[in-house]
Amino acid sequence: MSMRRVAVVGAGMTRFVRRAMETPKELAWHAARMALDSCGLTLKDVGGVCIGSAPDAFDGVHMKGEYLSDGSGAWGKPVMRSYVGGGTGVFLGPHGWYHVASGLFDVVLVVAEEKMSSFHPHAQAAFLTIFDHTTERPLEPNLLWIFALEMNRYMQTYGISKRDIAQVAVKNKRNAADHPCAMLGEASITVEDVLNSEVLAWPVQRLDVSPVSDGAVAIVMAAEGVAERITDRPVWVQGVGWNLDTAYWTNRDLAYPEYVERAARMAYEMAGVREPRKEIHIVEPYDPFDYKELHHLEGLLLADRGKAPELTAQGVTGRGGAMPVCPSGGLLGVGNPIAAAGLMKVAELFWQLRGEAGARQVPGTPERGLAQAWGDLMQVGTVTILGTQRPA
Amino acid sequence: MHPVAIIGVGWSGFRPVTPDVSYKELIYEAAVRAYADAGVDPRRDVDSFVTVSEDFHEGTSIFDEYVPDQIGGAQRPVHTITGDGLHGLAAAAMQILTGRFRVVVVEGHSKASNILTLPHITAYAMDPILNRPLRANPLAVAGLEACRYMHESGTTREQCAAVVVKNRRNALRNPAAAFGADLRTEDVLVSEAVASPLARLEISDHADGAIVLVLADAETAGRLSPRPAWIRGIGWANDSPSLESRSWARAVYAEQAAAMAYKMAGIGNPAEEIQFAEVDDTYAYKELQHLEALGLCSLGRAGPLTVEGATAPDGCLPINVSGGSLGVGHLLEASGLARVLEVVLQLRGQAGSRQLGDVYTGLAQSWRGVPTTSGAVAVLSNQLGGRES
């Protein structure tokens, strides 16, 4: 069956900051407006709106999709909010894609917003309610603890050191120094800085972790035939994939994200990618923690198991390397307003593939990039593959 | 629109309280029935799963975490739509329409009995800056809207009460319904005033339950199902989320959602072409407001038609034969799926003692409740392209 092809034609992004003065609706509208302006469209051109936002608890609003709808440009329009925890931002790739590929919409506005500073002093209080109410919540688990467990398991399984992992934080925070929207860009940060930062839950230290941020990102997606009229440089959705593992994270192999591999295989198959290491030119994997970038590169089949740290050490994943990873600066450097951070990765591919990434532009002429996010109780993988070539 | 069919339905419930089962068990029971009905194995035949939920109703952040196991979706594509079940149905239909998915499942459920103070939860859906400080109870907002609708349409309290009498009586013939009753208009009017003009019996009570639907593309439906219910059109829309700038008299969201669904279904004259409908009746006046918004009658006519019996099961336009939310029980995000479930059962001729004669096109409509202006509409038929084809 022939599919209707879908392209990204515009993108916009607010600065990622702590304690934005804007309301969530206003953040959403800033990003939406920038995305529309970037491709010369107005709300009149938009058929439907797709919203992505992580738990309602962050904004402190029940039915957050309803609340965000007018700010996202959806007044009087069909609007649908999708949601897979931390995987939400990159899931907006598939979500927007199926709106347009179905034939129901020619142009959709896709908006991701998160205002995490509504939680004071920290959103960890909301994270307690992601755990099973009977078996886990009475233990008052903290997200940092379970990520510490996973990081430990990853390090122990493959003999990886803290120093190996700290390089990721250094790379991404340095990359973010070139991003005008970044919250924690730091051109002079060193591995020693990371290793000497405050211990939060061993082996997780302060600089291994992305900051709590507020922000919004939006993209415009359009159908083939329409996209070419909007811009002469549409960036095509070549593949999408998503996968949700069992709720029982305690039974999972913490050293390897199988759900990420399954999501990636789904997206590679759709994109016709047989050798991802050769055919993916830029990667924006999900990096709320530095070890997760490594974990995810392996799950995406872009590195052998336990070998992603070597790629980082060899500079392969640097902005000028053979496989640039998080040239944006990622969550570690740009910030982590959860759903917005995921869609930021999709937007970054759009800018990079059009050569519009300014000081953070990767060299050469990359033709295909992959964005990935992860979330829920360490169980969801979402993948969006964009490329300059119109899919066959 | 290329044809997408509902080829399997399963449900569990619907009861006011279900202390004997967890939400996972409710979903599991509904899923097992739906898969048996469709003749599919979720681990082998289902390409994608959509679940609809809202975190505050579940008491769990990122609730979709807890969905994959009991629907057979672990390590498969699963995602959440935070909307009514009809929004989830639309998401599933869109996935099939891309051509990359053959069978997609949508799940919705309610464990409302776990929520001790639902109005307090609903109050958190009010604008946090402008409205929440007013500490308005959601039912008070519904009462204000009812006033405005009745004022502009000329609808009377007796006409609203007639909706309650009809729907709760219909529910007596629905074995799954929680709130069947044989009432008189007077019983409704003298029930406790909750938020004027709304009386206790005009407000649907909540029930627990789960609904799972299996959707398929035309080829798969033709192979698996002797009685596919075709989704001929689907639409959804929002008016303003702000209390200050929305329409208080008209259900603009339902008008726009219906326009989208009718266009897709090629329906030019809904009052002629829609034979029966299951519409949102969270409050009695909403059924009337929605019938008018859907173009099934003109403004101010829904009330008189109800009193005359036109919307009764033996009338010319049967509405909420299932009992609706007033009779079945309001199922939170699964409410729209409950409306779809009844339309499918009627189109298949499986509605038992409440079966309507010779029906081939029905409509399901949902609204997400106060304080939202979010609604969706689906037009279903047991014949591809309507009766003519």
Chai-1 contact restraints between the chains, C-beta under 6 A:
chainA,res_idxA,chainB,res_idxB,connection_type,confidence,min_distance_angstrom,max_distance_angstrom,comment,restraint_id
A,M1,B,G99,contact,1.0,0.0,6.0,A-B,restraint_1
A,M3,B,T98,contact,1.0,0.0,6.0,A-B,restraint_2
A,M3,B,G99,contact,1.0,0.0,6.0,A-B,restraint_3
A,P55,B,D55,contact,1.0,0.0,6.0,A-B,restraint_4
A,P55,B,S61,contact,1.0,0.0,6.0,A-B,restraint_5
A,P55,B,I62,contact,1.0,0.0,6.0,A-B,restraint_6
A,D56,B,D55,contact,1.0,0.0,6.0,A-B,restraint_7
A,D56,B,F56,contact,1.0,0.0,6.0,A-B,restraint_8
A,A57,B,S61,contact,1.0,0.0,6.0,A-B,restraint_9
A,V61,B,P128,contact,1.0,0.0,6.0,A-B,restraint_10
A,H62,B,F56,contact,1.0,0.0,6.0,A-B,restraint_11
A,H62,B,Y124,contact,1.0,0.0,6.0,A-B,restraint_12
A,H62,B,A125,contact,1.0,0.0,6.0,A-B,restraint_13
A,M63,B,E54,contact,1.0,0.0,6.0,A-B,restraint_14
A,M63,B,A125,contact,1.0,0.0,6.0,A-B,restraint_15
A,G65,B,T82,contact,1.0,0.0,6.0,A-B,restraint_16
A,E66,B,P241,contact,1.0,0.0,6.0,A-B,restraint_17
A,E66,B,T372,contact,1.0,0.0,6.0,A-B,restraint_18
A,E66,B,S374,contact,1.0,0.0,6.0,A-B,restraint_19
A,Y67,B,P241,contact,1.0,0.0,6.0,A-B,restraint_20
A,S69,B,N238,contact,1.0,0.0,6.0,A-B,restraint_21
A,S69,B,P241,contact,1.0,0.0,6.0,A-B,restraint_22
A,D70,B,S240,contact,1.0,0.0,6.0,A-B,restraint_23
A,D70,B,P241,contact,1.0,0.0,6.0,A-B,restraint_24
A,A74,B,N238,contact,1.0,0.0,6.0,A-B,restraint_25
A,W75,B,S240,contact,1.0,0.0,6.0,A-B,restraint_26
A,P78,B,W236,contact,1.0,0.0,6.0,A-B,restraint_27
A,P78,B,A237,contact,1.0,0.0,6.0,A-B,restraint_28
A,V79,B,N238,contact,1.0,0.0,6.0,A-B,restraint_29
A,M80,B,H87,contact,1.0,0.0,6.0,A-B,restraint_30
A,R81,B,T82,contact,1.0,0.0,6.0,A-B,restraint_31
A,S82,B,H79,contact,1.0,0.0,6.0,A-B,restraint_32
A,S82,B,I81,contact,1.0,0.0,6.0,A-B,restraint_33
A,Y83,B,T80,contact,1.0,0.0,6.0,A-B,restraint_34
A,Y83,B,T82,contact,1.0,0.0,6.0,A-B,restraint_35
A,V84,B,D64,contact,1.0,0.0,6.0,A-B,restraint_36
A,V84,B,H79,contact,1.0,0.0,6.0,A-B,restraint_37
A,G85,B,I62,contact,1.0,0.0,6.0,A-B,restraint_38
A,Y98,B,M94,contact,1.0,0.0,6.0,A-B,restraint_39
A,Y98,B,Q95,contact,1.0,0.0,6.0,A-B,restraint_40
A,Y98,B,T98,contact,1.0,0.0,6.0,A-B,restraint_41
A,A101,B,T98,contact,1.0,0.0,6.0,A-B,restraint_42
A,S102,B,M94,contact,1.0,0.0,6.0,A-B,restraint_43
A,S102,B,L97,contact,1.0,0.0,6.0,A-B,restraint_44
A,S102,B,T98,contact,1.0,0.0,6.0,A-B,restraint_45
A,G103,B,L97,contact,1.0,0.0,6.0,A-B,restraint_46
A,A126,B,S61,contact,1.0,0.0,6.0,A-B,restraint_47
A,T129,B,T60,contact,1.0,0.0,6.0,A-B,restraint_48
A,T129,B,S61,contact,1.0,0.0,6.0,A-B,restraint_49
A,I130,B,S61,contact,1.0,0.0,6.0,A-B,restraint_50
A,I130,B,I62,contact,1.0,0.0,6.0,A-B,restraint_51
A,W242,B,P77,contact,1.0,0.0,6.0,A-B,restraint_52
A,N243,B,P77,contact,1.0,0.0,6.0,A-B,restraint_53
A,L244,B,P68,contact,1.0,0.0,6.0,A-B,restraint_54
A,L244,B,V78,contact,1.0,0.0,6.0,A-B,restraint_55
A,D245,B,Q75,contact,1.0,0.0,6.0,A-B,restraint_56
A,T246,B,D69,contact,1.0,0.0,6.0,A-B,restraint_57
A,T246,B,A74,contact,1.0,0.0,6.0,A-B,restraint_58
A,A247,B,E65,contact,1.0,0.0,6.0,A-B,restraint_59
A,A247,B,Y66,contact,1.0,0.0,6.0,A-B,restraint_60
A,A247,B,D69,contact,1.0,0.0,6.0,A-B,restraint_61
A,R262,B,Q75,contact,1.0,0.0,6.0,A-B,restraint_62
A,D376,B,I62,contact,1.0,0.0,6.0,A-B,restraint_63
A,D376,B,E65,contact,1.0,0.0,6.0,A-B,restraint_64
A,L377,B,E65,contact,1.0,0.0,6.0,A-B,restraint_65
